Amino acid sequence: MLSKIEQDSALIQQQQELARLIGRFTHEDGIHLTAIPSLALIRASRVSEPIHAVHEPALCIVAQGSKLVILGQESYTYDSSQYLVASINLPISGQVVQATTEHPYLCLRLDFNSGQIFDLIQDSPSTQAMPDKSTRRGLFVSSTKPPLLEAVIRLVRLLDTPEDIPALAPLMTREILYRLIQDEHGHSIRQFAIQNSHAQHIAQVIELIQSEYAHPLRIEQLASMINMSTSSLHYHFKAITAMSPLQYQKQIRLQEARRILLAGSTDAADAAFQVGYESPSQFSREYTRMYGLPPKSDIKRLRHRLHIEC
């Protein structure tokens, strides 16, 4: 049996190997899609400004550098000793907080869906015992362990032999997801694959809010749709997302409005109406609160930054 020092040494070697692999496949900053459809590699040579986006279900492992993610009022910082998992669509703010040209931020993102988790639970008896009925946060950070890193490294190495990807990538991805749901925070992922669980019902509400974010949010109708009381809906929704349904909708609306404005096809008032605001002044206040500047100034700053980076 390996000693603690030997285990730590082996983990450091795995982290260095993963950083070397990601560095080899990413020669410039940005998000690099790969021949493995669910796998993306990310590189950044400097600290970034906060980037607002909807984080879809995925495993994120930092091989070098560190990142800050904000969900609601909560913050999560992780580096090469930890991994982050989002198990449901969540509006977040992400920022690279440690990166240099000599030691760039290197990360991989492996997307997954609840169907893959459901299949694993059905096929793995050890994952089916579910005494924990609580609703957990849909995003967490956990310590990276050697078996998970080993499986991830094998998956990335497949990029050297693309002819093997169709046959082996699904098997390796399945192993990685198995490691995740067996880990200490695995229930945060498994809960969405359990039939008629509170988490599965909240996932339905999240899907509806995302698809109809521009329409008024009627909590009573949402609660009735999933056969919950309004108080129960609020409780479980906040337990998973760290925010209320209205706060979730607001973040989706503001992110979409920012995208519309950045595209340059309309002004702030029109963008506000497109995403469901009836009052342009309320939209401007909430936009400023979220992004730090009024819409016009924020878009000007974003375009200037994009011009410099290009």
Secondary structure as UniProt FT lines:
FT   HELIX           4..25
FT   STRAND          30..33
FT   TURN            37..38
FT   STRAND          39..44
FT   STRAND          51..55
FT   STRAND          58..64
FT   STRAND          66..71
FT   TURN            72..73
FT   STRAND          74..78
FT   TURN            80..81
FT   STRAND          82..86
FT   STRAND          90..98
FT   STRAND          105..111
FT   HELIX           114..123
FT   HELIX           125..127
FT   STRAND          139..143
FT   HELIX           146..157
FT   HELIX           158..160
FT   HELIX           162..164
FT   HELIX           165..182
FT   TURN            184..186
FT   HELIX           187..190
FT   HELIX           191..193
FT   TURN            195..196
FT   HELIX           198..211
FT   TURN            212..214
FT   HELIX           219..225
FT   TURN            226..227
FT   HELIX           230..241
FT   HELIX           245..263
FT   HELIX           268..274
FT   TURN            275..276
FT   HELIX           280..291
FT   HELIX           295..309
//
